[in-house]
Each structure stands twice: as structure tokens, then as C-alpha cells.
Amino acid sequence: GMFVRWRIQPMQDLGHHLAMSAIVADYGRPGSLYPDLYEPFDFLAANSLMYTVAGYGGRLVGVTAAVRACMVFYLAGVPLAMLYALRVFGRSPWGAVLSVPLVYNMCFCAGFANFLFAGPLVVLAVPLFYRALHESTAGRLLPVATLFILVFLAHAHAYLWLGVLCFGVTLAVTSAALMSDRPAGERLRLAGTTAMSGLACVAPSLLLFGHWYQRAFGEAR
């Protein structure tokens, strides 16, 4: 009801994100005043994904509606991604139900839209990463690598936290392989394959992160 009735939500920073999305939507139009005020939008920078989606989506449905849709993606996406993760790990689906009120947290009240937009992607990445470590095929690894890139583009801090989580997943799966009842050679091979699969999932996004970090904070800035 809140999202149907009010165009602007009770989120402190949402107006800022709405304005940023409006700049992206209007930047390339003839007569736009934004090219004289701002540098061209960087699609490969951290925290840019929501502006890309809302900006270009806003050209079709209006910027306000597009930004609201991005917030609906968070509100509905976190419980749905949680449900999928719980099924992958063999847990009770009630955790997804309990996560519904938790999406209304201080990050939502403050309007940290980029961080919120990354939320469902982070939750979804963990079980997909776990499955990729157990079945290291291109069909498993490529979607996870793409998801890591999307998380980085959505929010840099969320990306780093996802890296911490998946590093723990890699350690757990590798340890399980080393402590299995298989012959020693097979255990080492399986552990090595697991580690290489994890690296393959993360490497493309790490290259993108390093390129952005050098441009943003290094001498290249």
C-alpha cells in the first residue's frame, strides 16, 4: 500500500538517488543541461548499477517509477532470494518469511538505495557460488562470475562483504574435500579444483574492482 499510494517513500536519501537517476536519464537528450555540469556517466564504476537501471528504465516508464521499481526489487527480492538460498542449503523455508519484516531496517529508513539494490544479488550469489564449487562447469561458473560483477556495480561495500562470505564458503567446501574418505590424491585434486573454481568466479569482478579503485583513489584519479 505504501508503494502504491505515495510516489516518494519515507527514505531519507531517496531524493538524492532519484536526482542521480534523472541525470542519467536526461544526459544524452538534445538540449540537456547536464553535460555542461557533470562528467559522462561511468557504467563500470562502483555503485552505478541502480542509476543505469533506473536512468535508462526511466526513459520508458518515468524516473520516479523506475527508482520505485528498484526499491521493490529489494523489498521482494531479499525474501525470494532467501527462500532459494534456504532450499539450496536444505533449511526450513520459514526463514524467508521471517526475512520479510527485516527488509524494513535502518538502511531502508536512511534510503541507502544502492546498498539496498545490491541486497538480493548478494543473497542470491552465496548459494549459487556454493553450487558452483560442487559442480565446476561453465554453466555454473559463468552466472556466478556475472553476479559478482553486478554486485560490485551495485555497491562496493556489499561486494567486499560478499567476498568475505564466499571466502568462508570456499574454506568450508575445501576443508570438507580434504577430510573426506577418498584417496589422498583425489582429495588434493578436489580441493584444488574447488579453490580454482572459486577464483574463477571472483577474478573478473576483482579486475574490474582494481581498475575502478585505481581510477578513483590511485594516482590515475
C-alpha positions in Angstrom: 0.0 0.0 0.0 2.8 2.4 0.8 4.4 1.9 -2.6 1.0 2.2 -4.4 -0.2 5.4 -2.7 2.9 7.6 -2.4 5.3 8.4 -5.2 8.1 9.3 -2.8 8.8 6.9 0.0 9.8 7.7 3.6 13.5 7.1 2.8 15.9 9.9 3.8 18.3 9.8 0.8 15.8 8.7 -1.8 15.6 12.1 -3.3 19.3 12.1 -4.0 19.1 8.8 -5.8 16.1 10.0 -7.7 18.0 13.0 -8.9 21.1 10.9 -9.9 18.8 8.6 -11.9 17.2 11.6 -13.6 20.6 12.9 -14.6 21.4 9.6 -16.3 18.0 9.5 -18.0 18.3 13.1 -19.4 22.1 13.3 -20.0 22.0 12.2 -23.7 19.0 14.1 -24.7 19.3 17.2 -27.0 19.4 20.4 -25.0 20.1 18.7 -21.7 21.8 20.9 -19.2 23.6 18.1 -17.5 26.6 17.6 -19.9 27.8 21.1 -19.0 27.6 20.3 -15.3 28.7 16.7 -15.0 31.2 14.3 -16.5 29.8 11.5 -18.6 28.2 8.7 -16.5 30.6 5.8 -15.8 28.8 2.5 -16.3 31.7 0.5 -14.8 32.1 2.4 -11.6 31.1 1.0 -8.2 27.6 2.0 -7.1 26.4 2.7 -10.6 24.1 -0.2 -11.4 20.9 1.2 -9.9 21.4 4.5 -11.8 21.9 2.6 -15.0 18.7 0.6 -14.5 16.6 3.5 -13.2 18.1 6.0 -15.6 17.5 4.1 -18.8 14.4 2.4 -17.5 13.1 5.8 -16.5 13.2 6.8 -20.2 10.4 4.2 -20.7 8.3 4.4 -17.5 9.5 7.6 -15.9 12.4 8.0 -13.5 10.3 8.0 -10.3 8.6 4.8 -11.3 11.9 3.2 -12.2 13.5 4.1 -8.9 10.5 2.8 -7.0 10.8 -0.5 -9.0 14.4 -0.8 -7.9 13.2 -0.5 -4.3 10.5 -3.1 -4.9 13.3 -5.3 -6.2 14.9 -5.0 -2.8 11.7 -5.5 -0.8 10.5 -8.5 -2.7 13.9 -9.8 -3.9 15.5 -10.3 -0.5 12.8 -12.8 0.8 12.7 -14.6 -2.6 16.5 -14.9 -2.8 16.4 -16.0 0.9 13.9 -18.7 0.0 16.1 -20.0 -2.8 19.2 -20.0 -0.5 17.4 -21.9 2.2 16.3 -24.5 -0.3 19.9 -24.9 -1.6 21.2 -25.4 1.9 18.4 -27.7 2.9 17.0 -25.3 5.6 13.4 -24.5 6.6 11.7 -22.1 4.2 10.3 -20.2 7.2 13.5 -18.1 7.3 12.3 -16.4 4.1 9.0 -15.5 5.8 10.9 -14.1 8.8 13.1 -12.0 6.5 10.1 -10.0 5.2 9.9 -7.6 8.1 13.7 -7.4 8.3 13.9 -5.6 4.9 12.4 -2.6 6.7 15.6 -1.8 8.5 17.7 1.3 9.2 19.3 1.1 5.7 15.8 1.4 4.3 14.8 4.3 6.5 18.0 6.1 5.6 17.4 5.5 1.9 20.7 3.8 1.1 19.2 2.8 -2.3 22.4 1.5 -3.9 23.1 -0.8 -0.9 19.5 -2.0 -0.9 19.5 -2.7 -4.6 22.6 -4.9 -4.1 20.9 -6.9 -1.3 19.0 -9.6 -3.3 22.0 -10.0 -5.6 24.3 -10.7 -2.6 21.9 -13.2 -1.0 21.5 -15.0 -4.4 25.2 -15.1 -5.0 26.1 -17.2 -1.9 24.1 -20.3 -2.8 25.0 -20.1 -6.5 28.6 -19.8 -5.5 28.3 -22.8 -3.2 26.7 -24.9 -6.0 29.4 -23.8 -8.5 32.1 -25.1 -6.1 30.4 -28.5 -6.1 29.8 -28.6 -9.9 32.5 -26.6 -11.6 31.0 -26.3 -15.1 30.9 -23.3 -17.3 27.1 -23.3 -16.9 27.6 -22.8 -13.1 30.7 -20.6 -13.0 29.7 -18.0 -15.7 26.4 -16.9 -14.0 28.2 -16.6 -10.6 31.0 -14.5 -12.1 28.4 -12.3 -13.8 26.6 -12.0 -10.5 29.8 -10.9 -8.7 30.3 -8.2 -11.3 26.7 -7.0 -10.8 27.2 -6.9 -7.1 30.3 -4.8 -7.5 28.5 -2.4 -9.8 25.6 -2.2 -7.4 27.6 -1.4 -4.2 31.3 -1.7 -3.4 30.9 -2.4 0.3 28.3 -5.1 -0.4 30.7 -6.6 -2.9 33.5 -6.7 -0.4 31.2 -8.3 2.2 30.2 -10.9 -0.4 33.8 -11.7 -0.9 34.2 -12.4 2.8 31.2 -14.7 2.9 32.3 -16.6 -0.2 35.8 -16.9 1.1 34.3 -18.7 4.1 32.3 -20.9 1.8 35.4 -21.8 -0.1 37.3 -22.7 3.1 34.4 -24.9 4.2 34.0 -26.8 0.9 37.8 -27.2 0.6 38.1 -28.5 4.1 35.3 -31.0 3.5 37.1 -32.3 0.4 40.4 -32.7 2.3 38.7 -34.5 5.2 36.7 -36.9 3.1 37.2 -40.6 2.9 38.6 -40.5 -0.7 42.3 -41.4 -1.5 44.8 -38.6 -0.7 45.5 -37.8 -4.3 41.8 -37.4 -5.2 41.2 -35.3 -2.1 44.0 -32.9 -3.1 42.8 -32.7 -6.6 39.2 -32.0 -5.5 40.4 -29.3 -3.1 42.5 -27.7 -5.8 39.6 -27.7 -8.2 37.4 -26.1 -5.6 39.9 -23.3 -4.9 40.4 -22.7 -8.7 36.6 -22.6 -9.2 36.2 -20.0 -6.5 38.9 -17.9 -8.0 37.4 -18.2 -11.5 34.1 -16.9 -10.1 35.7 -13.9 -8.4 38.6 -13.0 -10.8 36.6 -10.9 -13.4 35.0 -8.7 -10.8 38.3 -8.3 -9.0 39.9 -7.0 -12.1 37.0 -4.6 -12.5 37.3 -3.6 -8.9 41.0 -3.0 -9.2 40.6 -0.9 -12.3 37.9 1.3 -10.6 39.9 1.6 -7.4 43.0 2.8 -9.2 40.9 5.4 -11.1 39.0 6.5 -8.0 41.8 6.5 -5.4 45.1 5.9 -7.1 47.4 8.3 -8.9 45.2 7.9 -12.0 42.4 9.9 -10.4 
